[in-house]
Amino acid sequence: MRNPHPAEAAGTVGDDVLTVHALEAELDRHGGLVLRPKCGAGGPGELVTEWLRAVNCPDCLALDHT
C-alpha cells in the first residue's frame, strides 16, 4: 500500500491556524492513517489540517533536533 502522505508533513490543529506543527502518521483504532502533531498538541477528536507551510511550533522543532 502506498503512503498518501509525504514523510515530512506540517499542519495546524483546531482553531489555531498560526501555530504550524510537524505531523506524523499514526494508525487510528480502525487501522486508518491519521496525522497528529509530533508534540502532542490537540485532543483526540481535534481537526488536523495539513498545510504546505514551514513548521513554527517550538515544541515540534525541539523534537526534530534531539
C-alpha atoms as a printed R data frame, in Angstrom:
   type eleno elety resid chain resno       x      y      z
1  ATOM     1    CA   MET     A     1   0.000  0.000  0.000
2  ATOM     2    CA   ARG     A     2   1.340  3.436 -0.919
3  ATOM     3    CA   ASN     A     3   1.503  6.074  1.814
4  ATOM     4    CA   PRO     A     4  -0.703  9.008  0.679
5  ATOM     5    CA   HIS     A     5   1.231 11.471  2.855
6  ATOM     6    CA   PRO     A     6   4.836 12.584  2.494
7  ATOM     7    CA   ALA     A     7   7.370 11.583  5.153
8  ATOM     8    CA   GLU     A     8   7.538 15.209  6.272
9  ATOM     9    CA   ALA     A     9   4.222 16.973  6.759
10 ATOM    10    CA   ALA     A    10   3.158 20.170  8.511
11 ATOM    11    CA   GLY     A    11  -0.193 21.403  9.667
12 ATOM    12    CA   THR     A    12  -2.398 23.123 12.191
13 ATOM    13    CA   VAL     A    13  -4.652 21.785 14.943
14 ATOM    14    CA   GLY     A    14  -8.165 23.002 15.662
15 ATOM    15    CA   ASP     A    15  -8.811 26.741 15.501
16 ATOM    16    CA   ASP     A    16  -5.136 27.733 15.922
17 ATOM    17    CA   VAL     A    17  -4.088 28.409 12.326
18 ATOM    18    CA   LEU     A    18  -0.931 30.317 13.295
19 ATOM    19    CA   THR     A    19   0.988 27.514 15.021
20 ATOM    20    CA   VAL     A    20   2.242 25.035 12.411
21 ATOM    21    CA   HIS     A    21   3.210 21.625 13.802
22 ATOM    22    CA   ALA     A    22   5.367 18.837 12.426
23 ATOM    23    CA   LEU     A    23   2.947 15.994 11.713
24 ATOM    24    CA   GLU     A    24   3.450 12.257 11.825
25 ATOM    25    CA   ALA     A    25   1.162  9.497 10.620
26 ATOM    26    CA   GLU     A    26  -0.456  7.226 13.207
27 ATOM    27    CA   LEU     A    27  -2.932  4.382 12.941
28 ATOM    28    CA   ASP     A    28  -6.379  5.095 14.316
29 ATOM    29    CA   ARG     A    29  -8.492  2.486 16.094
30 ATOM    30    CA   HIS     A    30  -9.904  1.329 12.737
31 ATOM    31    CA   GLY     A    31  -6.468  0.836 11.175
32 ATOM    32    CA   GLY     A    32  -6.579  4.000  9.050
33 ATOM    33    CA   LEU     A    33  -3.816  6.586  8.899
34 ATOM    34    CA   VAL     A    34  -4.295  9.913 10.671
35 ATOM    35    CA   LEU     A    35  -1.895 12.826 11.004
36 ATOM    36    CA   ARG     A    36  -1.089 14.030 14.531
37 ATOM    37    CA   PRO     A    37   1.356 16.679 15.798
38 ATOM    38    CA   LYS     A    38   4.696 15.310 16.996
39 ATOM    39    CA   CYS     A    39   4.498 17.475 20.130
40 ATOM    40    CA   GLY     A    40   1.113 16.006 21.141
41 ATOM    41    CA   ALA     A    41  -0.878 19.241 20.696
42 ATOM    42    CA   GLY     A    42  -4.635 18.961 20.363
43 ATOM    43    CA   GLY     A    43  -7.134 16.462 21.623
44 ATOM    44    CA   PRO     A    44  -8.115 13.086 20.159
45 ATOM    45    CA   GLY     A    45 -11.040 14.493 18.159
46 ATOM    46    CA   GLU     A    46  -9.491 17.808 17.159
47 ATOM    47    CA   LEU     A    47  -9.208 18.500 13.443
48 ATOM    48    CA   VAL     A    48  -5.681 18.446 11.976
49 ATOM    49    CA   THR     A    49  -5.261 20.316  8.688
50 ATOM    50    CA   GLU     A    50  -2.204 19.657  6.531
51 ATOM    51    CA   TRP     A    51  -0.527 22.744  5.046
52 ATOM    52    CA   LEU     A    52   2.432 23.481  2.785
53 ATOM    53    CA   ARG     A    53   3.928 25.806  5.385
54 ATOM    54    CA   ALA     A    54   7.071 25.869  7.495
55 ATOM    55    CA   VAL     A    55   6.833 24.369 10.979
56 ATOM    56    CA   ASN     A    56   6.954 27.074 13.673
57 ATOM    57    CA   CYS     A    57   5.845 25.165 16.791
58 ATOM    58    CA   PRO     A    58   8.740 25.438 19.286
59 ATOM    59    CA   ASP     A    59   7.958 22.016 20.807
60 ATOM    60    CA   CYS     A    60   7.894 20.239 17.413
61 ATOM    61    CA   LEU     A    61  11.100 21.981 16.356
62 ATOM    62    CA   ALA     A    62  12.810 20.910 19.592
63 ATOM    63    CA   LEU     A    63  11.765 17.276 18.993
64 ATOM    64    CA   ASP     A    64  13.253 17.370 15.481
65 ATOM    65    CA   HIS     A    65  16.647 18.467 16.805
66 ATOM    66    CA   THR     A    66  17.114 15.974 19.637
